[in-house]
Amino acid sequence: MIFGIDIASMLLGGVAAGMVLFIVSVGLSVTMGLMGFVNLAHGGFAMLGGYAIALAMKHWGLGFVPALVFGFVVTAAASAMLERLLYARLYRASELDQVLFTIGLVFMMIASVTLLIGPENQPLALPTMLQGQINLGITQYRTYSVVLIVVGIVIVGGLWLGFERTQIGAQIRAAVDNRRMAESLGINIARLFTITFAFGSGMAALGGGLGAEFLGLDPQYALKYLVYFLIVVAVGGLGRVTGVFYAALLIGVLDFVLKKYVPQGGTAFIYALTILLLLWRPQGLFGAKAT
Amino acid sequence: MTPPQAGWADHPAARALASRHRVRMWEPIPWVLALAFYFVFPKYLGFGTELLVTILFALSLDLVLGYAGIVTLGQAAFFGAGAYTVGMLAKHGIWKEPITGLILAAVVAAAVGLGSGLVLLRTHGLTLLMLTLCTMALLEEAANLAHDYTGGFDGLDSLPIAPLFGAFEFNPLYPKTQYLYVLTVLFVCFLFVRTLVYSPFGQSLTGIRENMLRMHAVGAPVRRRLVLCYALSAAIAGVAGGIWAQANAYVNLGTLGLDRAATVLIILVLGGYSRLYGAFIGAVAYMVLSHFLSKIYPTAWQLGLGLLLVVIALFARNGILGIAEAAVRRLGTRQATL
C-alpha cells in the first residue's frame, strides 16, 4: 500500500513536469512541422515570457493568472514582430543558416536579460492558494502539481479542439502535410505562419511562467532546457499536438523517476533512449512517415 | 562535328577544376605569419597554441559541414574522445609518448565517428541534428559517470606527457615546444584535408552537398562517402582534442560540451565554410576578439556575438572570406570595364 502511494505521488510529479514540457514544446513542434524551421530560440521565448510574468507580478503587483495572460500576449506580440522582420527571410534558407540565426538570437536574448535585469535567478511567488498540500483521497499532494496537471489537460483539450475542429486548425494541418497543395488551395501561408509562430511563442511563455517554480528562471534557462524541448519535439513528431503531449509525458515521468532512483545515470538513459527511438522511427513516435 | 576530346581541356570548367588545387601565391602567408608569431610574441605562445588547436578543430568541421554538407551540432564529441584518450592513457600510466598518443586519439575518435556515422547518417534534417546533439550529450554523461577513469566533473589534471622525441619538454608556463608541435601537426593535417577536398573523393562530397538525389542517380555510393568523410573528420577532431590535452596537460568535461561544439561552428561560419582558409580567418578573428573582449565585458561580448551570428545568417552567408572574395571580384570587374 505504501509502495503504491509512493508510485502514485511520483507519477503525479512526473506528469506535472511533463505538462510544463508539453506547454513549452508544443509551439516548437508546430512551427518546426509547419515551416520546417529549426528554431533553437524557442527556449529563449519561454525565458523571456517567464521574465515578463515574474516581473509583472513583482513590480506591478499583478495576480498570477493576469500575469500569465500578460506574459502570453507580450511574448506573442514580440515574436510576431520578429517573425515578420527576420524569421520570414530565412524560411527558404539552409538549415545551417537557420541554426546560426537562432543561436545568435538566443545569445542576444540571454545577454540582454543579463544586462538589463541581472544574471541571478528570478523568484516567482505563487499565490498562497496554490501553495501547500491538497488531499486527493488516497494521498496528500502538492497543490501546485495538481493544478499544473489540470491546466495541462485543459490546454491539450483546447489545442486538440482548435486543431481538429476549427478552420484555422484544418489549415495548419493541411499546411503541415502538404504545403504546396495547401497554398494552391488558396490558404494564406504567410499569415498562417505568423499566427502559429506567435501563438507557439505565447505558449512557451506560459510554460516558462508555469514551470518557473521547479525549473527556475535565469538567463541561462534559454539554453539549459533546450535539449529537453528538442527531444520532446523529435520524439513526439513534428507538427503533431497529441504526439508532443505523449512524448512530453513520457519524458517528464521518465526524468522524474530516473532522477529519484538512479540520480547518476538518469540523463544518460534519456539520451540513449532518444537516439534509439529516432533510429527506429526518424519521424518520431507519432509523426507521419516522411514522404 | 568536332570530336568531343578536342579542346575539352580548354573548357572553362576543366580549367577551373585543374587550377583549383594548385598552390596559389598567397598560400604560404598564413604559415609564415604563424612562424613569425613564435619569434615576435614569445609571451603569447600559450594563446597562440590554443589558437592553432582551434584552427585544427574548425578545419575538421569544415570537412564535414562545408564540403559534405552534414549539419552537425556534435563535433565536440570527437574532440572530447581524442582528448580523453590521451588523458586517460597518460594519467593511468599506460601511454605517455605524444606522437603515438595522437595517433591513438585519432584512431579512437575515428572509431567513434565511424560507429555513430554508420547509424546517424541514415537520417537527415532535424533528426540528424538531434542525433548528433544527443550522441555528444551521451558521451558527456558517460564521461561524467565513469568517474574512476575520467575524473568525472573535475577531469584529469597534470597529465604526465613524455617529452617530444625524448628531448623537448612540454612546459605549461613556456609553451615553446607545444606551439611548434601543434603548428607542425596542423600543417600535416591541413595538407591531408587540402589533398582530400581536391581529390575525386572531395569532388563527390561537394556533389552530395549540392544535390544528393543526383549523386544517387549517377551511381555514387552516397552513404559510404558520407560515413567515410564523417569518420575522417572525426579523426582530425580527435587529433585536435588529443593535442589540446597534451598542450594543456589536462582534460575536463568541457571538451565534450555543447559550448565547444557551438563555438567551433561559429568560428567556421565567421571565417567562411567550404573554403579551406575559413577556419584560419574565423579562428583568428574570434579568438582575438574573445581574448580581449570576453574578459572585460563578458555580457556585451555575448550580445555582440549573437548580433554577429544573426547578421552573418541574414546577410553574409559566406563569412569574412566570402565578403573579401566578393570585394575582390567587384574590384576585378570594375578594372575590366574601365
HADDOCK unambig.tbl for C-alpha pairs under 7 A between the chains (distance, minus, plus):
assign (segid A and resid 96 and name CA) (segid B and resid 71 and name CA) 6.34 0.50 0.50
assign (segid A and resid 97 and name CA) (segid B and resid 313 and name CA) 5.00 0.50 0.50
assign (segid A and resid 100 and name CA) (segid B and resid 309 and name CA) 6.03 0.50 0.50
assign (segid A and resid 100 and name CA) (segid B and resid 310 and name CA) 6.95 0.50 0.50
assign (segid A and resid 100 and name CA) (segid B and resid 313 and name CA) 6.15 0.50 0.50
assign (segid A and resid 101 and name CA) (segid B and resid 309 and name CA) 5.96 0.50 0.50
assign (segid A and resid 101 and name CA) (segid B and resid 310 and name CA) 4.62 0.50 0.50
assign (segid A and resid 101 and name CA) (segid B and resid 313 and name CA) 5.35 0.50 0.50
assign (segid A and resid 104 and name CA) (segid B and resid 305 and name CA) 6.97 0.50 0.50
assign (segid A and resid 104 and name CA) (segid B and resid 306 and name CA) 3.71 0.50 0.50
assign (segid A and resid 104 and name CA) (segid B and resid 307 and name CA) 6.13 0.50 0.50
assign (segid A and resid 104 and name CA) (segid B and resid 309 and name CA) 4.89 0.50 0.50
assign (segid A and resid 104 and name CA) (segid B and resid 310 and name CA) 5.29 0.50 0.50
assign (segid A and resid 105 and name CA) (segid B and resid 306 and name CA) 5.88 0.50 0.50
assign (segid A and resid 105 and name CA) (segid B and resid 310 and name CA) 6.67 0.50 0.50
assign (segid A and resid 107 and name CA) (segid B and resid 302 and name CA) 5.96 0.50 0.50
assign (segid A and resid 107 and name CA) (segid B and resid 303 and name CA) 6.14 0.50 0.50
assign (segid A and resid 107 and name CA) (segid B and resid 306 and name CA) 4.87 0.50 0.50
assign (segid A and resid 108 and name CA) (segid B and resid 302 and name CA) 6.80 0.50 0.50
assign (segid A and resid 108 and name CA) (segid B and resid 303 and name CA) 4.66 0.50 0.50
assign (segid A and resid 108 and name CA) (segid B and resid 306 and name CA) 5.00 0.50 0.50
assign (segid A and resid 108 and name CA) (segid B and resid 307 and name CA) 6.60 0.50 0.50
assign (segid A and resid 111 and name CA) (segid B and resid 299 and name CA) 5.34 0.50 0.50
assign (segid A and resid 111 and name CA) (segid B and resid 300 and name CA) 6.84 0.50 0.50
assign (segid A and resid 111 and name CA) (segid B and resid 302 and name CA) 5.88 0.50 0.50
assign (segid A and resid 111 and name CA) (segid B and resid 303 and name CA) 5.17 0.50 0.50
assign (segid A and resid 112 and name CA) (segid B and resid 303 and name CA) 6.86 0.50 0.50
assign (segid A and resid 115 and name CA) (segid B and resid 299 and name CA) 6.83 0.50 0.50
assign (segid A and resid 234 and name CA) (segid B and resid 127 and name CA) 6.78 0.50 0.50
assign (segid A and resid 264 and name CA) (segid B and resid 145 and name CA) 6.78 0.50 0.50
assign (segid A and resid 265 and name CA) (segid B and resid 145 and name CA) 6.90 0.50 0.50
assign (segid A and resid 268 and name CA) (segid B and resid 138 and name CA) 5.43 0.50 0.50
assign (segid A and resid 268 and name CA) (segid B and resid 141 and name CA) 5.54 0.50 0.50
assign (segid A and resid 268 and name CA) (segid B and resid 142 and name CA) 6.99 0.50 0.50
assign (segid A and resid 271 and name CA) (segid B and resid 134 and name CA) 5.62 0.50 0.50
assign (segid A and resid 271 and name CA) (segid B and resid 138 and name CA) 5.84 0.50 0.50
assign (segid A and resid 272 and name CA) (segid B and resid 138 and name CA) 6.66 0.50 0.50
assign (segid A and resid 275 and name CA) (segid B and resid 131 and name CA) 6.03 0.50 0.50
assign (segid A and resid 275 and name CA) (segid B and resid 134 and name CA) 6.70 0.50 0.50
assign (segid A and resid 282 and name CA) (segid B and resid 123 and name CA) 6.69 0.50 0.50
assign (segid A and resid 282 and name CA) (segid B and resid 127 and name CA) 6.22 0.50 0.50
